[in-house]
C-alpha cells in the first residue's frame, strides 16, 4: 500500500509542491488535498486583473478539478481541516471527514489583517484575498459609488486600480507619508502617486482610521482627527498574518509562523509546511519566488531525494497596474557607508536609484523604465563586483558591457 500524503491548503504553495512532487515521483503517494475555498487551485496573484476586468476567473485557474482526477488526487474543496491528531496521524475536516496520513503538508497561507476599529464587521467591509472577496467588490461596484481602500501598499493600490476600473470613486488611505513605503523610496513613491492621481485615484496619507461608520452597512470612514469621508465599500489591505491556528492547536512549534528547517520540515519530522504560513530562520514570506523555491525543496524531500536545502534570497517587487512600470529589489534604503546612484528624467517620468555597498550593488528602485530590472537583480544575487562599470551602471547592460 502506498504511503498517504495529506495536504492542508489548496492554494499556490501547497499545489506547486504537489506538482513538483509528481514530476519527481508520480506514483509514490496516495494524495489527499483539503481546501477552504470551493474551487480548484487558482493564481491568487492574478486576482487584481480579474477585479480590473482584464481577466476572468476561468483565466486564472491553475489546476481544474479534472487535473486532480487525472493525477489520482482526492480533492475536498470547500471543506477545510479543523483538527490534526498527530499521535494517531489523522486530520479531521469541517464536514467530519477523517483521513490518515504518513506525511502531512501544511500550506494554510495567511489571513488578511482586519484593523479592529469600531464598525470593522459591518457589511461592505472586505479584505482582498480570494475569489469571494473579488466577487463582493464587483457586486458593490454595480450598486454603489464610493470605495475606500485602507492600506497604500502593493495590494491596496492594485485593489484601488481595479475598483476605479469598475467605475467607483476610490480613496486610498495610508498611515505613512509615502505609498508602498516597504518597497519604494520617497521620490519613486511620489512619481507613482502622481501617475495614479492622473488616473483618478484620491489619496489620504498619514491618515489614521478611527471608525467605520454605518447603521447596517458602511456609509463612511472616520479618522482620528475627526474628519469623515463617504464610503459604500471599505477594502482592508493593511497586511496579512500567517494562518497558524490549526498548527498551533496541533502542538507544532510556532513563533510568528510555523517554524521549519532548511528542508521545510517542522519540529515533527512527518509534518512539512510551505508558503506564507512558515517561518524559516526568523523570516516569513509573501512573494511568490521564495515560495516556488520552498516547493521545490519540500517536494524533493517528500520524494526521498533530499539533497536540496532552502536558501533565502531577495525577491523583486512589481506592481500589477496596467501601464505603470515599477520594479524594486534588495536594500533600497541603504546603510551607513552605502552610496546612491540616481537618474531622474522628469519629462519621461523615469527614475532609477541604485544602492551600492563597496564594489557591490545591493538594491534598486526603478520607475517608468524597468527593462533592466532583471539584470540588476542578477548582479545583486551574484554579489558581482561592479567597480569597473560603476559609471555606466545606471544606463543598463548594453553600455556597461
C-alpha positions as CSV (number, residue, x, y, z in Angstrom):
1,X,0.0,0.0,0.0
2,X,1.2,3.5,-0.9
3,X,2.1,5.9,2.0
4,X,-0.6,8.6,2.4
5,X,0.3,12.3,1.9
6,X,-2.4,14.8,3.1
7,X,-2.1,18.4,2.0
8,X,-3.9,21.1,4.1
9,X,-4.4,24.1,1.8
10,X,-5.3,24.0,-1.9
11,X,-3.6,27.3,-2.7
12,X,-0.5,28.1,-4.8
13,X,2.2,27.0,-2.3
14,X,0.7,23.6,-1.5
15,X,-0.2,22.7,-5.1
16,X,3.1,23.8,-6.5
17,X,4.7,21.4,-4.0
18,X,2.4,18.6,-5.2
19,X,3.2,19.4,-8.9
20,X,7.0,19.3,-8.2
21,X,6.5,16.0,-6.3
22,X,4.5,14.5,-9.2
23,X,7.4,15.4,-11.5
24,X,9.9,13.6,-9.3
25,X,7.9,10.6,-8.0
26,X,4.5,10.4,-9.7
27,X,3.3,7.2,-8.0
28,X,4.9,7.4,-4.6
29,X,1.9,8.7,-2.5
30,X,-1.8,8.4,-2.2
31,X,-2.5,12.2,-2.1
32,X,-5.5,13.9,-0.5
33,X,-5.9,17.7,-0.6
34,X,-8.2,19.8,1.6
35,X,-9.1,23.4,0.6
36,X,-11.2,26.0,2.3
37,X,-12.4,27.5,-1.0
38,X,-14.9,25.7,-3.2
39,X,-12.7,25.8,-6.3
40,X,-9.7,24.1,-7.9
41,X,-6.3,25.8,-7.4
42,X,-6.0,29.3,-8.9
43,X,-3.4,32.0,-9.3
44,X,-4.1,34.4,-6.4
45,X,-1.6,36.9,-7.8
46,X,-3.9,37.5,-10.8
47,X,-6.9,38.5,-8.7
48,X,-6.0,42.1,-9.4
49,X,-6.5,41.8,-13.2
50,X,-9.8,39.9,-12.5
51,X,-11.0,42.9,-10.4
52,X,-9.9,45.3,-13.1
53,X,-11.9,43.3,-15.7
54,X,-8.8,42.3,-17.7
55,X,-9.1,38.6,-16.9
56,X,-11.9,36.2,-15.9
57,X,-11.9,33.7,-13.0
58,X,-11.5,30.8,-15.6
59,X,-8.4,32.6,-16.9
60,X,-6.6,32.3,-13.6
61,X,-7.3,28.7,-12.8
62,X,-4.1,26.7,-12.4
63,X,-5.4,23.2,-11.6
64,X,-9.0,22.3,-12.6
65,X,-10.9,19.5,-10.8
66,X,-10.2,17.3,-13.9
67,X,-6.4,17.8,-13.2
68,X,-6.8,16.3,-9.7
69,X,-8.8,13.4,-11.1
70,X,-6.2,12.8,-13.9
71,X,-3.4,12.7,-11.3
72,X,-5.3,10.4,-8.9
73,X,-5.6,13.1,-6.2
74,X,-8.6,13.2,-3.9
75,X,-9.7,16.9,-3.6
76,X,-12.0,18.1,-0.8
77,X,-12.8,21.6,-1.9
78,X,-14.8,23.9,0.4
79,X,-14.1,21.5,3.4
80,X,-11.2,23.0,5.5
81,X,-9.3,20.8,8.0
82,X,-10.3,21.8,11.6
83,X,-8.2,19.3,13.6
84,X,-4.9,17.5,13.4
85,X,-4.3,14.5,15.7
86,X,-0.5,14.0,15.5
87,X,-0.5,11.0,17.8
88,X,-2.9,9.0,15.6
89,X,-1.8,10.8,12.4
90,X,-5.3,11.8,11.4
91,X,-6.8,15.0,10.1
92,X,-10.5,15.9,10.5
93,X,-12.3,18.3,8.2
94,X,-15.2,20.6,8.9
95,X,-17.6,18.0,7.4
96,X,-16.4,15.4,9.9
97,X,-14.5,13.5,7.2
98,X,-11.2,12.0,8.6
99,X,-8.1,10.9,6.7
100,X,-5.0,9.2,8.0
101,X,-1.5,10.4,6.9
102,X,2.1,9.2,6.8
103,X,3.3,12.6,5.7
104,X,1.4,15.9,6.2
105,X,2.0,19.1,4.3
106,X,0.5,22.3,5.8
107,X,0.0,25.2,3.4
108,X,-2.6,27.3,5.1
109,X,-1.2,30.6,3.8
110,X,-2.1,33.8,5.6
111,X,-5.1,35.8,6.7
112,X,-5.8,39.4,5.9
113,X,-5.2,41.7,8.9
114,X,-8.5,43.5,9.6
115,X,-7.9,46.7,11.6
116,X,-10.0,46.2,14.7
117,X,-11.7,49.6,14.7
118,X,-15.3,50.0,15.6
119,X,-17.5,49.0,12.6
120,X,-15.0,46.6,11.0
121,X,-17.6,43.9,10.9
122,X,-20.2,45.9,9.0
123,X,-21.5,44.6,5.7
124,X,-19.5,46.3,2.9
125,X,-16.1,45.8,4.7
126,X,-14.0,43.3,2.8
127,X,-10.4,42.1,2.5
128,X,-8.7,41.4,-0.8
129,X,-7.7,37.8,-0.5
130,X,-9.7,35.4,-2.6
131,X,-12.3,35.0,-5.4
132,X,-15.2,35.6,-3.0
133,X,-13.7,39.0,-2.0
134,X,-13.3,40.0,-5.7
135,X,-16.9,38.9,-6.4
136,X,-18.0,41.0,-3.4
137,X,-16.1,44.1,-4.7
138,X,-17.6,43.7,-8.2
139,X,-21.1,43.4,-6.8
140,X,-20.5,46.6,-4.6
141,X,-19.3,48.4,-7.7
142,X,-22.5,47.7,-9.6
143,X,-24.7,49.2,-6.9
144,X,-22.5,51.7,-5.1
145,X,-20.3,54.7,-5.8
146,X,-17.7,55.4,-3.1
147,X,-14.9,53.0,-2.2
148,X,-12.2,53.5,0.4
149,X,-9.1,51.3,0.4
150,X,-7.2,51.1,3.7
151,X,-3.5,50.4,3.0
152,X,-1.3,52.0,0.3
153,X,0.9,49.0,-0.3
154,X,1.1,46.7,-3.3
155,X,-2.2,45.0,-2.7
156,X,-4.1,48.2,-1.8
157,X,-3.0,50.0,-5.0
158,X,-4.0,47.0,-7.1
159,X,-7.4,46.9,-5.4
160,X,-7.9,50.7,-5.8
161,X,-7.0,50.5,-9.5
162,X,-9.4,47.6,-10.1
163,X,-12.3,49.4,-8.3
164,X,-11.6,52.5,-10.3
165,X,-11.8,50.4,-13.5
166,X,-15.2,49.1,-12.2
167,X,-16.5,52.7,-12.1
168,X,-16.1,53.6,-8.4
169,X,-14.7,56.8,-6.9
170,X,-11.8,55.5,-4.9
171,X,-9.8,57.0,-2.0
172,X,-6.7,55.2,-0.7
173,X,-5.9,55.8,2.9
174,X,-2.4,55.1,4.1
175,X,-0.9,55.5,7.5
176,X,2.6,56.7,6.5
177,X,3.6,59.7,4.3
178,X,4.5,57.6,1.2
179,X,2.9,54.9,-0.9
180,X,4.5,51.4,-0.9
181,X,6.9,52.5,1.7
182,X,8.2,49.0,2.2
183,X,9.3,48.7,-1.5
184,X,9.9,52.2,-2.7
185,X,11.9,55.3,-1.7
186,X,10.2,58.7,-1.4
187,X,10.9,60.0,-4.9
188,X,9.6,56.9,-6.6
189,X,6.6,56.8,-4.3
190,X,5.8,60.4,-5.3
191,X,6.0,59.6,-9.1
192,X,3.7,56.7,-8.5
193,X,1.2,58.8,-6.6
194,X,1.1,61.4,-9.3
195,X,0.6,58.8,-12.0
196,X,-2.3,57.2,-10.1
197,X,-3.9,60.6,-9.3
198,X,-3.8,61.4,-13.0
199,X,-6.0,58.2,-13.5
200,X,-8.5,59.5,-11.0
201,X,-7.5,58.0,-7.6
202,X,-7.5,60.1,-4.5
203,X,-5.0,59.7,-1.6
204,X,-5.1,60.5,2.1
205,X,-1.6,59.9,3.5
206,X,-0.6,60.0,7.2
207,X,-4.3,59.2,7.9
208,X,-5.3,57.0,10.8
209,X,-8.7,55.2,10.6
210,X,-10.6,55.6,13.8
211,X,-14.0,54.1,12.9
212,X,-16.1,52.6,10.1
213,X,-19.4,54.3,10.3
214,X,-22.9,52.9,9.4
215,X,-26.2,51.8,10.9
216,X,-26.5,48.5,9.0
217,X,-24.0,48.9,6.2
218,X,-20.9,51.0,5.9
219,X,-21.6,54.6,4.9
220,X,-18.4,56.5,5.9
221,X,-14.9,56.2,7.3
222,X,-13.9,58.5,10.2
223,X,-10.3,59.4,11.0
224,X,-8.5,60.2,14.3
225,X,-8.6,63.9,13.5
226,X,-12.4,63.8,13.3
227,X,-12.7,64.1,9.5
228,X,-15.0,61.8,7.6
229,X,-15.3,60.6,4.0
230,X,-18.2,58.8,2.4
231,X,-17.8,55.0,1.8
232,X,-20.2,52.3,0.5
233,X,-17.3,49.8,0.3
234,X,-14.2,49.6,2.5
235,X,-11.4,47.3,1.4
236,X,-8.8,46.4,4.1
237,X,-5.3,45.8,2.6
238,X,-3.3,46.6,5.7
239,X,-1.1,43.5,5.6
240,X,-1.5,39.8,6.4
241,X,-0.8,37.4,9.3
242,X,0.4,33.8,8.9
243,X,-2.5,31.4,9.3
244,X,-1.2,29.1,12.1
245,X,-4.1,28.5,14.4
246,X,-4.5,24.9,13.2
247,X,-0.8,24.1,13.5
248,X,-0.7,25.7,17.0
249,X,-3.6,23.7,18.2
250,X,-1.8,20.5,17.0
251,X,1.1,21.4,19.2
252,X,3.6,22.2,16.4
253,X,6.3,24.7,17.3
254,X,5.3,28.2,16.1
255,X,6.6,31.7,16.6
256,X,5.3,34.3,14.2
257,X,4.6,31.3,11.9
258,X,5.3,27.5,11.7
259,X,9.0,27.1,12.4
260,X,10.7,25.0,9.7
261,X,14.2,23.9,8.9
262,X,16.1,24.1,5.6
263,X,14.1,21.1,4.3
264,X,10.8,22.7,5.2
265,X,10.2,20.1,7.9
266,X,8.6,21.3,11.2
267,X,9.7,20.0,14.6
268,X,7.6,16.9,13.8
269,X,9.6,15.2,11.0
270,X,6.3,13.8,9.5
271,X,4.9,17.3,9.1
272,X,6.2,19.8,6.4
273,X,5.0,23.3,5.8
274,X,5.4,25.8,2.9
275,X,4.4,29.3,1.9
276,X,3.1,32.2,3.9
277,X,2.4,30.1,7.0
278,X,6.1,29.3,7.5
279,X,9.0,30.9,9.3
280,X,12.5,30.0,8.2
281,X,15.5,31.4,10.0
282,X,13.3,34.2,11.5
283,X,11.8,35.3,8.2
284,X,8.3,35.0,6.8
285,X,7.3,35.1,3.2
286,X,4.7,36.8,1.0
287,X,6.2,36.9,-2.5
288,X,5.9,34.0,-5.0
289,X,9.6,33.5,-5.9
290,X,10.7,32.2,-2.5
291,X,7.6,30.1,-2.1
292,X,8.3,28.4,-5.5
293,X,11.8,27.6,-4.2
294,X,10.4,26.2,-1.0
295,X,8.0,24.0,-3.0
296,X,11.0,22.5,-4.9
297,X,13.0,21.8,-1.8
298,X,10.0,20.3,0.1
299,X,9.0,18.1,-2.9
300,X,12.5,16.8,-3.2
301,X,12.3,15.7,0.4
302,X,8.9,14.2,0.2
303,X,10.2,12.3,-2.9
304,X,13.1,10.8,-0.9
305,X,15.6,12.8,-2.9
306,X,16.5,15.1,0.0
307,X,19.7,16.7,-1.4
308,X,18.3,20.2,-1.6
309,X,18.3,22.9,1.0
310,X,16.2,26.0,1.1
311,X,18.3,29.2,0.9
312,X,16.6,32.6,1.3
313,X,17.2,35.1,-1.5
314,X,16.0,38.6,-2.3
315,X,12.8,38.8,-4.5
316,X,11.8,41.7,-6.7
317,X,8.5,43.6,-6.3
318,X,6.3,44.5,-9.3
319,X,3.0,46.4,-9.3
320,X,0.2,44.8,-11.4
321,X,-1.4,48.0,-12.6
322,X,-1.5,48.1,-16.4
323,X,0.5,51.0,-17.8
324,X,2.5,51.6,-14.6
325,X,6.0,50.2,-14.6
326,X,7.6,49.7,-11.2
327,X,10.4,47.4,-10.0
328,X,12.1,47.2,-6.7
329,X,14.6,44.7,-5.2
330,X,17.1,44.4,-2.4
331,X,18.1,47.1,0.1
332,X,16.7,50.3,-1.4
333,X,17.2,52.4,1.7
334,X,21.0,51.8,2.2
335,X,23.0,51.8,5.4
336,X,25.8,54.0,6.7
337,X,28.6,54.0,4.2
338,X,26.5,52.9,1.2
339,X,26.2,55.1,-1.9
340,X,23.4,56.0,-4.2
341,X,23.4,56.4,-8.0
342,X,20.3,58.3,-9.1
343,X,18.9,59.1,-12.6
344,X,15.8,61.3,-12.9
345,X,14.1,62.2,-16.2
346,X,11.0,64.1,-15.2
347,X,9.8,64.6,-18.7
348,X,9.8,60.9,-19.5
349,X,8.7,60.0,-15.9
350,X,11.7,57.8,-15.4
351,X,13.5,57.4,-12.1
352,X,16.3,54.9,-11.2
353,X,18.1,54.6,-7.9
354,X,20.8,52.1,-7.3
355,X,22.3,51.4,-3.9
356,X,26.0,50.4,-3.7
357,X,27.8,48.9,-0.8
358,X,31.5,49.0,-1.6
359,X,32.0,47.2,-5.0
360,X,28.6,45.5,-4.9
361,X,25.1,46.5,-5.9
362,X,22.7,45.8,-3.0
363,X,19.4,47.5,-4.0
364,X,17.5,49.0,-7.0
365,X,14.3,51.0,-7.4
366,X,13.1,51.6,-11.0
367,X,10.1,53.6,-12.0
368,X,8.9,54.2,-15.6
369,X,11.7,52.2,-17.3
370,X,12.1,48.7,-15.7
371,X,13.6,46.7,-18.5
372,X,17.0,46.5,-16.8
373,X,15.4,45.2,-13.5
374,X,16.3,41.5,-14.0
375,X,19.9,42.4,-14.9
376,X,20.3,44.5,-11.7
377,X,18.6,41.6,-9.8
378,X,21.2,39.2,-11.2
379,X,24.1,41.5,-10.1
380,X,22.6,41.7,-6.6
381,X,22.1,37.9,-6.4
382,X,25.6,37.1,-7.5
383,X,27.3,39.8,-5.4
384,X,29.1,40.8,-8.6
385,X,31.9,43.4,-8.4
386,X,30.6,46.4,-10.4
387,X,33.6,48.7,-9.8
388,X,34.6,48.6,-13.5
389,X,31.2,49.6,-14.8
390,X,30.2,51.9,-12.0
391,X,29.9,55.0,-14.2
392,X,27.7,53.2,-16.8
393,X,25.6,51.1,-14.3
394,X,22.5,53.4,-14.5
395,X,22.3,53.1,-18.3
396,X,21.9,49.3,-18.4
397,X,23.8,46.2,-19.6
398,X,24.5,47.4,-23.2
399,X,26.5,50.4,-22.1
400,X,28.0,48.8,-19.0
401,X,29.4,46.0,-21.2
